[in-house]
Structure formats: C-alpha cells, structure tokens
Amino acid sequence: MKRADLILLGVALLGGTLFLGSRHRLWPETGLELVRSASEVQTQAMVHRDAVGLDGDGWVAATHLDLDLPALTWLESTRDRDVVRRLLRSGTPLYTHSVQFKKPGHAGSVTVRLHPDLSLAGWTRTVEDDEKGASLDSSRAWEKARSWILLQCSEDLLDWSLRRYGRRAFDDRVDHDFLLERARPDASDVRERLSVRLAGAEVVEVRREVVVPPAFLRDLRTRSAPETFLRTLALTIFASLGCAAFLLKLQGLRKGLVGLRVPTIGAALVLVCLGLARVLRPARLVELWDPMGDRWMAVLRLLMGGLINDLLPAVLVFAFLAAADALDRQAPRHRGIALRNFLRLRWDRVDVGHASLRGFLLGLVAGGVLAGATWLLSWLPGARVALQPRGFFFYGINSALPAVVLGVYFLQIAMVEELGWRHFAGNLFLRLRLGPILAVAIPAVVYGASHAGLDFLPPAEPWWARVIPIALVGGLWGWAFLRWDALTVFLSHWACDLFLFNQPRLASASTGVWLSALACIALPLLPAAVNLGIRLTRKARRIPNEDWNDESDFDGTDPVFDPESAFDPVDEAEPSTPEEPEDEPPSGPRN
C-alpha cells in the first residue's frame, strides 16, 4: 500500500470517528421509536378496525411516517431541545404513523393515525354523499362524538373549547363538523386543535394538530425567501452547465471524440434508480390507487408520471457524461476511464477497485469534514441544530425496502451532482485555463449554495451557515477529482450520503434494521469486493492479473501539479466521422 493511501486510511478513520461521535449533537434524535416495520404498525392499526369502520376482509394497507414540520420548527425555535423532546414523548401530535386502507371495489378509504408509541391518535374514513345514515341534532351529535372519542382515544373533551361548528344535510343523513381547541396541560402556551366529523351517527374523522401562531408562519416565510432564492440561483447555474454540456457533446460528436454507449448507460441507470425508488414506496402506490380500478394501473401511473420528472436528471447525466468524455480525451490526464469501466460493469479492472476503496474512505473523510465544520458553526450566536428525522431521511423510513431505496436514490443523486460539478465543470474550467484552484472552488461554492434551502442539513439556523460545510465537502471532492478521478468522487459522494441518511436506522433498537443499515452503507465497496473476488478466482486458476499497484490512468503530466502544462488546443481540422470511441484514451504522448 502506498504512503498516500495509508494517509487516506488514517484520515478516513479520524473522519468517521468524528462523524459518529458528533452524531447526537449534530443530528439529534427525537427520543421516539420512529423506525418501525410496516407489519407492526398495520397490525396495531387493525386493533381499532371496529372504531374506524374497517368492516370485512380484503383491505390493502400501506404505512408511512408523517411530520408536522411547521409545528416542530416553531417548538424548536421557542423552546429548549429537551422541552421539545418531552412534548413529543407526552403525545404532542407531530410525528404520526399513518396507515391507509383501501379495498378493491370499495369507493372509500380509511386512514388510521397512530402515535409513535402506536396508541391511537385519530382516523379518517371517507364517506360518499349518497351513503345513508342518521339525522342527529347538534346536541346528540356532540354527545356521540364525546363518548366515542373518550372510549377509543381515552380523551375527555370537557377541557376543550368549541371554536367552530358546521352542519350539512344530505338526502339520507346529516353530517356534523366540530373544531375544538385547548391548551396542552404540559405547556400552557402550546395549543392543540381537534377536528371531529360525524357522518350520520358515525364518527368518521378525528384529527389532532398543533396550532402554530400565524405570526411565526409569516416570519418563517420571510426568513426562507433568501435561502430559497439562493438555492434556485445555484440550481439554475447547474442547469446552465447542462446546456453547455449538451453543446460540447455535439461538438465532440462532430470531432469523433464522443461515444453514445456510456452516456446512454448512465442515463438509463438514473431512470432505473428513480423508478425503483418510486415503486418501493407502498404508501404512494396505495394513495394513487383508485380501488374502483386495478392496482397495476396505479403502479404504471406512478412510473409514467414520474418518468416525466426523471427525464431531466437522466438527460443531464447523458450530456455531462458525453461532454466530460470529450474534454477528458483531449486532456493530458484522463480522469474518466475508471468511470467508463464502472458503468460498463468492467469491475475486474484495477482502476475500478482502487476507486471503490478510495471513494469509500474519502466518504468517511467528507463525513468528518461535514461534522467538524457544522460543530464549529453551532457556536455562532443564534445557531440551532434541528431534531431529526426530516426531509430526505423519510426516503428510507417510508419505503418497503429501505436499504435498496436509500442505495439507488442516493446513487443517482451522487451521479448527477458529481458528473456535473466535478467531472464536467472541473474539466471545463481546466480546459478554459482557469487553473486548479478555481476549478475546485467555483463548483464547490455553487454546490454549497444549491443546498441552502435544505433545512434537514445542520445547522438549521442561520440558514446561510449550512452552505459552508457543504461547500467545504464540495471542495474536498473537487481536490479528489484532480488528485484521482471521477469515479472516486462519485463513489465518495454516494458513501457520504449513505453514511448520513442511514442515521435513523443505525439508531434503531432492532438488530436487523441496524445490520441492514451497515450493509447499505457498505454498498460503495461492492465494486472493490467484486474486483477482489475476480482477482482471487483468476489467481486460483493461474490466469494473469493486472498488477494491483498499477495506476497507468494517472500517468503523465497533470495541470494540478505542473502549472506550465495546459490542454492541447481544440483541433479545428476536418471533422471525423463520429464513432464509438475505445474504452482507453486516444493514443498520443501522456508525458
């Protein structure tokens, strides 16, 4: 092992230790058991089947975790974190497990809401207008609602104040709507709202929520405007890079420098990842399913509807890969060879194995940089770190196969961003002779700005502070791109994301969930494992292997370490016929 690799290993161990050691400070948890299996939650919901109107068999169920984000943000902004945790443990309805039931041929649906401890929080049963029922007066309806909620939810409505009452008469029944409020006994300035609806004599809806002061919501909208604008501006720059990549791709095709096979594989990989992430969200599938029709229609509707949105990142990946490949083939050092081998499943190549190992270690370094920078920023006046999970953390929690969904979703995220910010933009800025410092710094700063509006990244306040750790990580990946290659930073980004967004699952009390999270985090090491297996098999069969220490991809002059070196000027000679280039860079001097 080379000295540089030993240094990387040491720094990676330090970074991983720093990340894990600061997890409870920088990604604090609620203290609630939120990662539960769908079967456990659905079984508990079925305990209340008589109360919520789940008559008969044949119901199809799906579960997801909900969060009242504005209410949680208000509580965190006005109270100490321990106080917020006590409110959550006492049953304040912020995190709830929602189980939606539908039955083929049944027009309505039933949604059961459970507290994190799986006690009943409320329910909603849809009722058609022509369904028959009783016609109660307001007093009898109120007594029915009060007795039913006391029985099912152990909640006495005597300490609730009626804020609004509505009555609606149909041909065969009368519906009643009650809106009540109260101050929570454990926090007098926190008010709860309870919505109760009766369809005839049946209580078909009980919904609780925290009342967030309108003044806070207006202030939140005002404060979020700058971060939203900055993020939109950064994403517009990223989209502009995509347009530039498309134009350079056309030029590369004209010169015979661009093949279409690898970009097509990359774009297809993005579509497959996003399609899997959509299909493995059962709650979304059940939500889209009209039980008066077939379920397979809901699946196809989700895929076809999502395909429209998924085409944009797929097209960006296609353009970035093609354009970066053209730039790479004209550079004195070729940083895209291992990436092309990876996408074509040539994992027996040494460069793919090296990138897998180094990328994983570099992901741990990135986690340490993120943790260290965030810890320093948490000492700023008014700084606040938010409770988790929220935002992207729900992709794993609300999926049928969390390890698979987290793996494929953040695979395409890492591919889109690293191909754009590093492989294309880095090569482009070097091609424009801006120098290695600007080739690293410019994409890193804009990359950090593109994350300004993601409040699940620490620190939550001030909003501009969360740009700094992401920009530093982007700078680390930019340096790694110049030092090694595109596949290394792509796998490093993937490893860092998996390390971060598996945190709720690593904190689970379930050994199976914990082991599944570890396996998910290790996914970027899969190419190295395959490479090692192939090498051992060949050795056992006495088939020659590539020298593990061979790094011919990195031979030759590099603009990073030799400022006098520059890219060859674009050859404006007669264009050649576009062909699929070979996997290796074009012949010519590399020294």
C-alpha positions as CSV (number, residue, x, y, z in Angstrom):
1,M,0.0,0.0,0.0
2,K,1.3,3.4,-0.9
3,R,2.1,6.1,1.6
4,A,-0.7,8.3,0.3
5,D,-3.2,5.5,0.7
6,L,-2.1,4.9,4.3
7,I,-2.6,8.7,5.0
8,L,-6.0,8.5,3.4
9,L,-6.9,5.5,5.6
10,G,-5.8,7.3,8.8
11,V,-7.7,10.4,7.9
12,A,-10.8,8.4,7.0
13,L,-10.8,6.6,10.4
14,L,-10.5,10.0,12.1
15,G,-13.3,11.5,9.9
16,G,-15.6,8.5,10.5
17,T,-14.9,8.7,14.3
18,L,-15.6,12.4,14.3
19,F,-18.9,11.9,12.4
20,L,-20.2,9.1,14.6
21,G,-19.0,10.8,17.8
22,S,-20.9,14.0,16.9
23,R,-24.0,12.3,15.6
24,H,-26.1,13.0,18.7
25,R,-25.0,16.7,18.7
26,L,-25.3,17.5,15.0
27,W,-28.1,15.1,14.1
28,P,-30.0,14.9,17.4
29,E,-32.8,12.4,17.6
30,T,-36.3,12.8,19.0
31,G,-36.1,10.0,21.5
32,L,-39.1,8.3,19.9
33,E,-39.1,4.9,18.2
34,L,-39.9,6.0,14.6
35,V,-38.3,3.3,12.6
36,R,-40.9,0.5,12.8
37,S,-41.8,-2.3,10.4
38,A,-44.9,-1.8,8.3
39,S,-46.4,-5.0,9.5
40,E,-46.0,-4.0,13.2
41,V,-47.8,-0.6,12.6
42,Q,-50.5,-2.2,10.4
43,T,-51.2,-4.9,13.0
44,Q,-51.7,-2.2,15.7
45,A,-53.9,-0.2,13.4
46,M,-56.2,-3.2,12.8
47,V,-56.8,-3.4,16.6
48,H,-59.1,-0.3,16.1
49,R,-60.8,-1.7,13.0
50,D,-64.3,-1.6,14.6
51,A,-63.8,2.0,15.7
52,V,-62.7,3.3,12.3
53,G,-65.1,1.3,10.2
54,L,-62.8,-1.4,8.7
55,D,-65.6,-3.9,8.2
56,G,-64.9,-7.2,6.5
57,D,-61.7,-8.5,4.9
58,G,-59.8,-7.8,1.7
59,W,-58.3,-4.4,2.8
60,V,-55.0,-3.4,1.3
61,A,-52.8,-1.3,3.6
62,A,-49.7,0.9,3.4
63,T,-47.9,2.8,6.1
64,H,-45.8,6.0,6.1
65,L,-44.4,8.3,8.8
66,D,-45.8,11.9,8.8
67,L,-44.2,15.0,10.3
68,D,-45.9,18.4,11.0
69,L,-42.8,20.3,10.1
70,P,-44.0,23.9,10.7
71,A,-45.2,22.9,14.2
72,L,-41.9,21.2,15.0
73,T,-39.9,24.2,13.7
74,W,-42.0,26.6,15.9
75,L,-41.4,24.5,19.0
76,E,-37.7,24.2,18.4
77,S,-37.4,28.0,17.7
78,T,-39.1,28.9,21.0
79,R,-38.0,26.1,23.4
80,D,-35.1,24.2,24.6
81,R,-34.5,20.9,22.8
82,D,-35.2,18.8,26.0
83,V,-38.5,20.5,26.4
84,V,-39.4,19.7,22.8
85,R,-38.5,16.1,23.4
86,R,-40.7,16.0,26.5
87,L,-43.6,17.4,24.5
88,L,-43.1,14.7,21.8
89,R,-42.9,11.9,24.4
90,S,-46.1,13.2,26.0
91,G,-48.1,12.7,22.8
92,T,-47.9,16.1,21.0
93,P,-49.1,15.1,17.5
94,L,-46.0,16.0,15.4
95,Y,-44.7,12.6,14.3
96,T,-47.5,10.1,13.4
97,H,-47.7,6.8,11.7
98,S,-50.4,6.9,9.1
99,V,-51.9,3.6,7.8
100,Q,-54.2,3.9,4.7
101,F,-56.6,1.1,3.9
102,K,-58.3,0.5,0.6
103,K,-60.4,-2.4,-0.7
104,P,-61.0,-3.4,-4.3
105,G,-64.4,-2.3,-5.5
106,H,-64.9,-0.1,-2.4
107,A,-65.0,3.6,-3.3
108,G,-63.8,5.0,0.1
109,S,-60.7,4.7,2.1
110,V,-59.8,4.6,5.8
111,T,-56.7,6.2,7.3
112,V,-55.6,5.3,10.8
113,R,-53.1,7.6,12.6
114,L,-51.0,6.3,15.4
115,H,-48.6,8.0,17.9
116,P,-45.0,6.8,17.8
117,D,-45.9,4.6,20.8
118,L,-48.6,3.1,18.5
119,S,-51.5,4.4,20.5
120,L,-54.5,5.7,18.5
121,A,-54.1,9.4,17.5
122,G,-57.1,9.7,15.1
123,W,-58.6,8.4,11.9
124,T,-60.4,9.5,8.7
125,R,-62.9,7.4,6.8
126,T,-64.2,8.8,3.5
127,V,-68.0,8.7,3.1
128,E,-69.9,9.0,-0.2
129,D,-72.6,11.7,-0.3
130,D,-75.3,9.1,-1.1
131,E,-74.4,6.8,1.8
132,K,-77.3,6.5,4.2
133,G,-77.2,7.4,7.9
134,A,-78.9,9.0,10.8
135,S,-80.0,12.6,11.1
136,L,-78.9,13.7,14.6
137,D,-79.4,17.2,16.1
138,S,-76.3,19.1,17.2
139,S,-76.5,18.1,20.9
140,R,-76.9,14.4,20.2
141,A,-74.1,14.6,17.7
142,W,-71.9,16.3,20.3
143,E,-72.6,13.6,22.9
144,K,-71.9,10.9,20.4
145,A,-68.6,12.4,19.4
146,R,-67.6,13.0,23.1
147,S,-68.4,9.4,24.2
148,W,-66.8,7.8,21.2
149,I,-63.5,9.7,21.5
150,L,-63.4,9.0,25.2
151,L,-63.8,5.3,24.5
152,Q,-61.4,5.0,21.6
153,C,-58.8,7.6,22.3
154,S,-59.1,8.0,26.1
155,E,-59.6,11.7,25.6
156,D,-62.3,13.6,27.5
157,L,-63.5,16.7,25.6
158,L,-64.6,18.6,28.7
159,D,-61.4,20.7,28.7
160,W,-61.7,21.5,25.0
161,S,-63.3,24.7,23.8
162,L,-65.6,24.7,20.7
163,R,-64.3,27.1,18.1
164,R,-66.4,26.2,15.1
165,Y,-69.5,24.0,14.3
166,G,-70.8,23.1,10.9
167,R,-73.8,21.1,9.7
168,R,-74.5,19.7,6.3
169,A,-77.7,17.9,5.3
170,F,-77.9,15.2,2.6
171,D,-80.9,13.3,1.3
172,D,-80.4,10.4,3.6
173,R,-78.3,11.7,6.5
174,V,-76.9,14.8,8.3
175,D,-73.2,15.4,8.9
176,H,-71.7,17.4,11.7
177,D,-68.2,19.1,12.0
178,F,-66.7,20.2,15.3
179,L,-63.5,22.2,15.6
180,L,-62.1,22.4,19.2
181,E,-59.0,23.8,20.8
182,R,-57.3,23.6,24.2
183,A,-54.0,24.5,25.9
184,R,-51.9,21.5,26.5
185,P,-51.6,20.7,30.2
186,D,-47.8,20.2,30.0
187,A,-47.3,23.5,28.1
188,S,-50.0,26.2,28.5
189,D,-48.7,28.2,25.6
190,V,-49.0,25.3,23.2
191,R,-52.5,24.9,21.8
192,E,-53.9,21.8,20.1
193,R,-56.7,21.7,17.6
194,L,-59.1,18.8,17.3
195,S,-61.3,18.3,14.3
196,V,-64.2,15.8,14.6
197,R,-66.6,14.9,11.9
198,L,-69.8,12.8,12.1
199,A,-71.4,11.2,9.1
200,G,-74.9,10.5,10.4
201,A,-74.3,8.7,13.7
202,E,-70.7,7.5,12.8
203,V,-67.6,9.3,13.9
204,V,-65.6,9.3,10.6
205,E,-62.8,11.7,11.4
206,V,-60.7,12.6,14.4
207,R,-57.6,14.7,13.6
208,R,-55.3,16.5,16.1
209,E,-52.7,19.1,15.3
210,V,-50.6,21.8,17.0
211,V,-51.8,25.4,16.4
212,V,-48.8,27.3,15.1
213,P,-49.0,31.1,15.6
214,P,-49.7,32.8,12.3
215,A,-47.1,35.5,13.1
216,F,-44.4,32.8,13.3
217,L,-45.5,31.3,9.9
218,R,-45.3,34.7,8.3
219,D,-41.9,35.3,9.8
220,L,-40.8,31.9,8.6
221,R,-41.9,32.7,5.0
222,T,-39.9,36.0,5.2
223,R,-36.8,34.3,6.5
224,S,-36.9,31.5,4.0
225,A,-37.1,33.8,1.0
226,P,-33.3,34.4,0.7
227,E,-32.3,30.8,1.1
228,T,-34.9,29.7,-1.5
229,F,-33.6,32.4,-3.9
230,L,-30.0,31.3,-3.4
231,R,-30.8,27.7,-4.0
232,T,-32.9,28.5,-7.1
233,L,-30.0,30.5,-8.4
234,A,-27.5,27.7,-7.8
235,L,-29.7,25.1,-9.5
236,T,-30.2,27.5,-12.5
237,I,-26.4,27.6,-12.8
238,F,-26.4,23.8,-12.7
239,A,-29.0,23.6,-15.4
240,S,-26.9,26.1,-17.5
241,L,-24.0,23.7,-17.1
242,G,-26.2,21.0,-18.5
243,C,-26.9,23.2,-21.6
244,A,-23.2,23.9,-22.0
245,A,-22.5,20.1,-21.7
246,F,-25.1,19.4,-24.4
247,L,-23.4,21.9,-26.8
248,L,-20.0,20.5,-26.1
249,K,-21.4,17.0,-26.6
250,L,-22.5,18.0,-30.1
251,Q,-19.1,19.4,-30.8
252,G,-17.5,16.2,-29.5
253,L,-19.7,14.1,-31.8
254,R,-18.6,16.2,-34.8
255,K,-15.0,15.6,-33.9
256,G,-15.4,11.9,-33.2
257,L,-14.5,12.3,-29.5
258,V,-17.8,11.2,-28.0
259,G,-19.4,7.8,-27.9
260,L,-23.0,7.3,-27.0
261,R,-22.9,3.9,-25.3
262,V,-21.6,5.1,-21.9
263,P,-23.8,8.2,-21.6
264,T,-26.8,6.0,-22.5
265,I,-25.9,3.6,-19.8
266,G,-25.5,6.4,-17.3
267,A,-28.9,7.9,-18.2
268,A,-30.6,4.5,-18.1
269,L,-29.1,3.9,-14.6
270,V,-30.6,7.1,-13.3
271,L,-34.0,6.2,-14.7
272,V,-33.8,2.7,-13.1
273,C,-32.8,4.1,-9.8
274,L,-35.6,6.7,-9.7
275,G,-38.1,4.1,-10.9
276,L,-37.2,1.6,-8.1
277,A,-37.3,4.4,-5.5
278,R,-40.9,5.2,-6.6
279,V,-42.2,1.7,-6.9
280,L,-40.8,0.8,-3.4
281,R,-42.9,3.4,-1.7
282,P,-46.1,1.5,-1.0
283,A,-47.9,4.4,0.7
284,R,-47.6,6.4,-2.5
285,L,-48.9,3.4,-4.6
286,V,-51.9,2.9,-2.4
287,E,-52.6,6.7,-2.4
288,L,-52.6,6.8,-6.2
289,W,-54.7,3.6,-6.5
290,D,-58.4,4.1,-7.2
291,P,-59.9,1.0,-5.7
292,M,-62.6,1.1,-8.4
293,G,-59.9,0.0,-10.9
294,D,-57.0,-2.4,-11.0
295,R,-53.9,-1.8,-8.8
296,W,-51.5,-2.4,-11.7
297,M,-52.8,0.9,-13.2
298,A,-51.6,2.8,-10.1
299,V,-48.1,1.3,-10.5
300,L,-47.9,2.3,-14.1
301,R,-49.4,5.7,-13.4
302,L,-46.7,6.3,-10.8
303,L,-43.9,5.1,-13.2
304,M,-45.2,7.0,-16.2
305,G,-46.0,10.2,-14.2
306,G,-42.6,10.1,-12.5
307,L,-40.8,9.4,-15.8
308,I,-41.6,12.9,-16.9
309,N,-39.7,14.3,-13.9
310,D,-37.0,11.7,-14.1
311,L,-36.1,12.5,-17.7
312,L,-34.4,15.8,-16.6
313,P,-31.7,14.2,-14.4
314,A,-31.3,11.4,-16.9
315,V,-30.7,13.9,-19.8
316,L,-28.3,15.9,-17.6
317,V,-26.3,12.7,-16.9
318,F,-26.3,11.9,-20.6
319,A,-25.0,15.4,-21.5
320,F,-22.5,15.6,-18.6
321,L,-21.0,12.1,-19.4
322,A,-20.7,12.8,-23.1
323,A,-19.2,16.3,-22.8
324,A,-16.9,15.4,-19.9
325,D,-15.7,12.4,-22.0
326,A,-14.9,14.7,-24.9
327,L,-12.9,17.1,-22.6
328,D,-11.2,14.1,-20.9
329,R,-10.0,12.7,-24.2
330,Q,-8.3,16.0,-25.1
331,A,-6.6,16.4,-21.6
332,P,-3.1,15.3,-20.8
333,R,-4.6,13.2,-18.0
334,H,-7.7,11.1,-18.2
335,R,-10.0,11.1,-15.2
336,G,-13.0,9.3,-16.7
337,I,-11.5,5.9,-17.6
338,A,-12.5,4.2,-14.4
339,L,-16.0,5.7,-14.5
340,R,-16.5,4.3,-18.0
341,N,-15.3,0.9,-16.8
342,F,-17.7,1.1,-13.9
343,L,-20.7,1.9,-16.0
344,R,-19.9,-0.9,-18.4
345,L,-19.5,-3.4,-15.5
346,R,-15.8,-4.0,-16.1
347,W,-15.2,-4.3,-12.4
348,D,-12.3,-6.6,-12.9
349,R,-10.2,-3.5,-13.8
350,V,-7.8,-2.3,-11.2
351,D,-8.8,1.3,-11.5
352,V,-12.4,0.4,-10.5
353,G,-11.2,-1.4,-7.4
354,H,-9.0,1.5,-6.4
355,A,-11.8,4.0,-6.9
356,S,-14.2,1.9,-4.8
357,L,-11.8,1.7,-1.8
358,R,-10.6,5.2,-2.0
359,G,-14.1,6.6,-2.6
360,F,-15.4,4.8,0.5
361,L,-12.6,6.1,2.6
362,L,-12.9,9.6,1.1
363,G,-16.7,9.4,2.0
364,L,-15.7,9.0,5.6
365,V,-13.4,12.0,5.4
366,A,-16.2,14.0,3.9
367,G,-18.5,13.0,6.8
368,G,-15.8,14.2,9.2
369,V,-15.4,17.5,7.4
370,L,-19.2,18.0,7.5
371,A,-19.4,17.2,11.2
372,G,-16.4,19.3,12.1
373,A,-17.5,22.3,10.2
374,T,-21.0,22.1,11.5
375,W,-19.8,21.7,15.1
376,L,-17.8,24.9,14.8
377,L,-20.8,26.8,13.2
378,S,-23.1,25.6,16.0
379,W,-21.3,28.0,18.3
380,L,-22.5,31.0,16.3
381,P,-24.9,33.3,18.2
382,G,-28.4,32.1,17.5
383,A,-27.3,28.9,15.8
384,R,-29.7,26.0,16.1
385,V,-29.4,22.3,15.2
386,A,-32.7,20.7,14.3
387,L,-34.1,17.4,15.6
388,Q,-34.2,14.6,13.1
389,P,-35.5,12.8,11.1
390,R,-36.9,15.1,8.4
391,G,-36.5,15.8,4.7
392,F,-34.6,13.2,2.8
393,F,-34.4,10.9,5.8
394,F,-38.0,9.9,5.1
395,Y,-37.0,8.2,1.8
396,G,-35.7,5.2,3.8
397,I,-38.2,5.3,6.6
398,N,-41.2,5.3,4.3
399,S,-40.1,2.6,1.8
400,A,-40.7,-1.1,1.6
401,L,-37.0,-1.9,1.3
402,P,-35.1,0.9,3.0
403,A,-31.6,-0.4,2.2
404,V,-32.5,-0.7,-1.5
405,V,-34.3,2.6,-1.8
406,L,-31.5,4.6,0.0
407,G,-28.9,2.8,-2.1
408,V,-30.5,3.5,-5.5
409,Y,-31.8,7.0,-4.7
410,F,-28.6,8.4,-3.5
411,L,-26.7,6.6,-6.2
412,Q,-28.4,8.7,-8.8
413,I,-28.1,11.9,-6.6
414,A,-24.3,11.3,-6.4
415,M,-24.1,10.6,-10.2
416,V,-26.0,13.7,-11.3
417,E,-24.1,16.0,-8.9
418,E,-20.6,14.7,-9.3
419,L,-20.8,14.4,-13.1
420,G,-22.0,18.0,-13.2
421,W,-20.0,19.8,-10.6
422,R,-16.8,17.8,-10.8
423,H,-16.4,15.7,-13.9
424,F,-17.8,18.2,-16.3
425,A,-17.3,21.6,-14.6
426,G,-13.8,20.7,-13.3
427,N,-12.7,19.5,-16.7
428,L,-14.3,22.6,-18.3
429,F,-12.6,25.1,-16.1
430,L,-9.3,23.4,-16.6
431,R,-9.9,23.5,-20.4
432,L,-10.6,27.2,-20.1
433,R,-7.2,27.6,-18.3
434,L,-8.7,28.9,-15.1
435,G,-6.3,26.8,-13.0
436,P,-6.9,24.1,-10.5
437,I,-7.8,26.4,-7.6
438,L,-10.8,27.9,-9.4
439,A,-11.7,24.6,-11.0
440,V,-12.2,23.3,-7.4
441,A,-13.5,26.4,-5.7
442,I,-16.2,27.7,-8.2
443,P,-18.1,24.4,-8.4
444,A,-17.8,23.9,-4.6
445,V,-19.2,27.3,-3.7
446,V,-22.2,27.0,-6.1
447,Y,-22.7,23.4,-5.0
448,G,-22.9,24.6,-1.4
449,A,-25.4,27.3,-2.4
450,S,-27.6,24.7,-4.1
451,H,-28.2,23.1,-0.6
452,A,-29.2,26.4,1.1
453,G,-32.8,25.5,1.3
454,L,-32.4,22.0,2.7
455,D,-33.1,22.5,6.4
456,F,-32.6,18.9,7.3
457,L,-28.9,19.7,6.9
458,P,-27.3,21.2,10.0
459,P,-27.3,23.8,11.2
460,A,-30.9,24.7,10.7
461,E,-30.2,28.4,11.7
462,P,-28.8,30.6,10.5
463,W,-29.7,29.3,7.1
464,W,-26.5,30.6,5.4
465,A,-24.3,28.6,7.8
466,R,-25.4,25.3,6.2
467,V,-23.9,26.4,2.9
468,I,-20.4,26.4,4.4
469,P,-20.0,22.7,5.4
470,I,-21.4,21.6,2.0
471,A,-19.1,23.9,0.1
472,L,-16.1,22.5,2.1
473,V,-17.1,19.0,1.2
474,G,-17.5,20.0,-2.4
475,G,-14.0,21.4,-2.3
476,L,-12.7,18.1,-0.9
477,W,-14.4,16.3,-3.7
478,G,-13.0,18.8,-6.2
479,W,-9.5,18.2,-4.9
480,A,-10.0,14.4,-5.1
481,F,-11.2,14.7,-8.7
482,L,-7.9,16.4,-9.6
483,R,-5.9,14.1,-7.5
484,W,-7.6,10.8,-8.6
485,D,-10.5,10.5,-10.9
486,A,-14.3,11.0,-11.5
487,L,-15.3,7.5,-10.2
488,T,-13.5,8.1,-6.9
489,V,-15.5,11.3,-6.1
490,F,-18.8,9.8,-7.4
491,L,-18.4,6.8,-5.0
492,S,-17.2,9.1,-2.2
493,H,-20.4,11.2,-2.6
494,W,-22.5,8.0,-2.5
495,A,-20.8,6.7,0.6
496,C,-21.1,10.0,2.4
497,D,-24.9,10.2,1.7
498,L,-25.5,6.7,2.7
499,F,-23.5,7.3,5.9
500,L,-25.7,10.3,6.7
501,F,-29.2,9.2,5.7
502,N,-28.9,5.8,7.4
503,Q,-28.5,7.5,10.8
504,P,-32.1,6.9,12.0
505,R,-31.7,3.2,11.1
506,L,-28.4,3.0,12.8
507,A,-30.1,4.3,16.0
508,S,-32.8,1.7,15.8
509,A,-33.2,-0.8,18.7
510,S,-33.7,-3.6,16.1
511,T,-30.6,-5.6,15.3
512,G,-32.0,-6.4,11.9
513,V,-32.5,-2.8,11.0
514,W,-29.0,-1.9,12.3
515,L,-27.3,-4.6,10.2
516,S,-29.3,-3.6,7.2
517,A,-28.1,0.0,7.6
518,L,-24.5,-1.2,7.8
519,A,-24.9,-3.3,4.6
520,C,-26.4,-0.2,2.8
521,I,-23.5,2.0,3.9
522,A,-21.1,-0.6,2.5
523,L,-22.6,-0.6,-1.0
524,P,-19.9,1.7,-2.5
525,L,-17.4,-1.1,-1.5
526,L,-19.2,-3.6,-3.8
527,P,-17.0,-2.9,-6.9
528,A,-13.9,-3.5,-4.8
529,A,-15.3,-6.7,-3.4
530,V,-16.2,-8.0,-6.9
531,N,-12.8,-6.9,-8.1
532,L,-11.1,-8.8,-5.3
533,G,-13.2,-11.9,-5.9
534,I,-12.3,-11.9,-9.6
535,R,-8.6,-11.5,-8.8
536,L,-8.7,-14.4,-6.4
537,T,-10.5,-16.6,-8.8
538,R,-8.0,-15.8,-11.6
539,K,-5.1,-16.4,-9.2
540,A,-6.6,-19.8,-8.3
541,R,-6.9,-20.7,-12.0
542,R,-3.4,-19.3,-12.7
543,I,-4.8,-16.6,-15.0
544,P,-2.6,-13.5,-15.1
545,N,-4.0,-10.4,-13.2
546,E,-3.3,-6.8,-13.6
547,D,-0.7,-5.5,-11.1
548,W,-2.8,-4.2,-8.1
549,N,-0.3,-1.3,-7.7
550,D,-0.6,-0.3,-11.4
551,E,-2.2,3.1,-11.9
552,S,-1.5,3.8,-15.5
553,D,-4.6,6.0,-15.7
554,F,-2.7,8.6,-13.6
555,D,0.5,8.6,-15.6
556,G,1.5,11.8,-17.4
557,T,1.6,15.5,-16.8
558,D,-1.2,16.8,-14.6
559,P,-2.2,20.5,-14.6
560,V,-2.7,20.3,-10.8
561,F,1.0,19.6,-10.1
562,D,2.6,21.2,-13.2
563,P,1.1,24.7,-13.8
564,E,3.1,25.0,-17.0
565,S,1.2,22.2,-18.6
566,A,-2.0,23.1,-20.5
567,F,-4.6,21.4,-22.6
568,D,-3.9,21.0,-26.2
569,P,-5.9,23.4,-28.3
570,V,-9.0,22.1,-30.0
571,D,-8.2,20.7,-33.4
572,E,-10.3,22.6,-35.9
573,A,-9.3,20.3,-38.8
574,E,-11.7,18.4,-40.9
575,P,-14.2,16.6,-38.6
576,S,-14.0,12.9,-38.4
577,T,-16.9,10.5,-38.7
578,P,-18.5,10.1,-35.2
579,E,-17.8,6.6,-33.9
580,E,-18.0,4.9,-30.6
581,P,-14.5,5.6,-29.0
582,E,-12.5,2.9,-27.5
583,D,-12.5,2.4,-23.7
584,E,-9.0,3.6,-23.4
585,P,-7.9,7.2,-24.2
586,P,-6.7,8.0,-27.7
587,S,-3.1,7.3,-28.4
588,G,-0.6,10.0,-28.0
589,P,2.0,11.3,-25.6
590,R,0.8,11.5,-22.0
591,N,4.1,12.7,-20.5
